[in-house]
Amino acid sequence: MADRYDEMHDGGGNARPHYRAFDQWLTVTPAPRIEQKRREAELLFHRVGITFAVYGEQEADERLIPFDIVPRIVPAAEWRVLEAGLRQRVLALNLFLNDIYHGQEILAAGKVPADLILGNAEYRPEMRDMDVPGGIHAHIAGIDIVRAGRGEYYVLEDNLRVPSGVSYMIENRRMMMRLFPELFAKQPIAPVDDYPELLLDVLRSVAPNADDQPTVAVLTPGFHNSAYFEHAFLAQQMGVELVEGQDLFVRDDTVFMRTTRGPQRVHVIYRRINDDFIDPTVFRSDSQLGVPGLFSAYRAGRVTLANAIGTGIADDKAVYPYVPDMIRFYLDETPILQNVMTYQLRKNEDLRYTLDHLSELVVKEVHGAGGYGMLIGPAASQAELAEFRQRILADPAKYIAQPTLSLSSCPTFVESGLAPRHVDFRPYVLSGRQIHITPGGLTRVALREGSLVVNSSQGGGTKDTWVLES
Amino acid sequence: MLCRTANDLYWAARHIERAENTARMIDIAQRIDLLPERTEAGRQEAAAWKRVLEALGIAPAYAARHGEATPERVLRYLCLEADNPSSIYACIRTARESARAQRGAITVEMYEDINTSWLEIRALGNERFESEGLPRFIEWVKTRSASFRGVTVGTMGRDEGYQFMRLGVFTERADCCVRMLDIKYSEPLTGEAGDARKALGYYQWSALLYAMSAFETYRRLYRTAITPERVAELMILREDLPRSLAACTAAIHGVLQLLSGQPKSEVVRQAGALAAETRYGRIDAILAEGMDVYLERFMGRLFSLAAEVDRHFLLANDVGAAPAAK
């Protein structure tokens, strides 16, 4: 397996130092016990109802995300670098967002093409010159990280709109501690359970003016949403109300929720509804999910939305290649985390190269997410390649291309036993008056042999992620 | 608490309680149905089942769908029919949906428990239902309901949500108690005279006590033979029995006082009047008025109270109301 980095085993097939304790446990624990625990995990997840909905599947209204009991372990030294890199990156992204909705210095300096931003559907002119508390736009960020080649980390994608999955980070850990408490005595594994508390702190810290006891609510599209479980989970863990649009109303630019004791003011909304649906009087008028008048209250500074409206411009795939430039421009620092080499098909040169090497590349829609609407060249048939070529030619600016990375693998239980499967990693970065990064994250695993697609909507599973404290 | 949340919790609790009470009603119908005297008298077997449908107010819906009432068909209709919104299956499904929509407002254990009930009844199917038998199914429903009640009492914070769930439980239980009495009291007396009729009466009244888990309490309280007057008194007026109207209305009154915080509000007034009437009522006065009249009037007042609860707490029609002082 020289062509790919395995998280657990080195080239000689031996467990890496940070995996030794786990490897030993795996060796001495009888297979039937592990098998029984795996079944128990499945039963527990089902009973607890940690399920998610899949778009485009009628019957699978609720499905379990497969959970694998082999953890992804990140050694302390690697985490220190990742943490510094994440902090730097999210700091720069927030500065970028505040800049492009205000003075647009980065555009004036020619570091990012103005037309790429101002002509982008993800750029919200409604946000121009709006001051948000602390200048923070992306309060919650999920940064997708992969490991390739000989083990270098790359940022594959920044998720700054409504990144999901953090509930799995917490639930997977709880599950592992419930199933295998003995493992946690062997190594100092950093806890992740305080994430909801930190999230609440961050949300409170960005309330409008200095309100002593700001009321926070989580706004969900409702239980048909694929991430509803997470919305409810976070609201419960934070001890705040989980509201739908119908529970809120706006009067005099002030947001209230309808309670059994009458209307109650809401100061901060952690919204898990996309920009388009948030207020039918400003954005999509057919939205049943949002709250009429919410944007006006927002602009008046009477309520804080987290994340802010218009953060999608900074995680757009067409803007992604410029994040290292943002770090240099705003922070005057060298980027700690690398981007994946990216061809921008709106550039003729890159377009030509991509069309010539389509079967080697991964092509993504710039506004796409969740593994929908992408081409994996090496896995595509001739017909698929030809069809995608037509789609690219019809509108090249809609696409970027990247080399097919040989993602790192991690041993995973599959039908035939333990086998390497590709993994990625999404840590979460919280930005309020301070930046918090929980030592952990969501590790997704592609369960099909050889597959590189880890999205849960495409049949991926998850693993617990252990960041070692020493 | 959000109106919508309160409403969902109230109905989750009501539906779980309703599932249990439907099981109890099936229990009494089956006990009456199996009484040897009845069979010997050659009476129409399905009468008891018809009366359950009538007491639940779903006789027309049943007739439109299945026509004649046979014990097997009514049983399936009441237990497992997905399209019958009153079936035990549908009650558990609805309760679970409400709990799922509000899983942030309940504990993990509560959701696990209600989800377990749903997964099990969904997996049951007609075949196993028939092979395992009705008594086992009734036991299962009662055990699942008891489990949810226990997990609720044992894990849920004593917040507003908890009170709305209690409100749902006791509202539904009071409703069921009236309907159970209604089944028994709408039973036409047989034409036979003397001991046989007495014996039949005895079995029927004891069937009612068994179905209400009230047999032991009756014995302990009265220490004498089972008489219709005393059974009625126990079920309506004795707070000793946790499923009696007196116990339910007292609990409802207490919950509403807590929730409303305004002792003079209409919702508290109505609940208080109901509670006082059962606490200080006399069985001879009720029987003199006529049980059927009494039950019908009582049901009307329960409906009126439930409507007032909706208006006061659960319906989010307060858009025009002035925001609470902050």
Interface residues (C-beta under 8 A of the other chain):
Chain A: H46 R47 V48 G49 V218 G222 F223 F229 H231 A232 F233 A235 Q236 E241 L242 V243 E244 Q246 D247 F249 R251 T254 F256 M257 R258 T259 T260 R261 G262 P263 Q264 R265
Chain B: M1 L2 C3 R4 T5 A6 R100 A101 Q102 R103 G104 A105 V108 Y111 E112 N115 T116 L119 E160 F164 L259 F313 L314 A316 D318 V319 A321 A322 P323 A324 K326
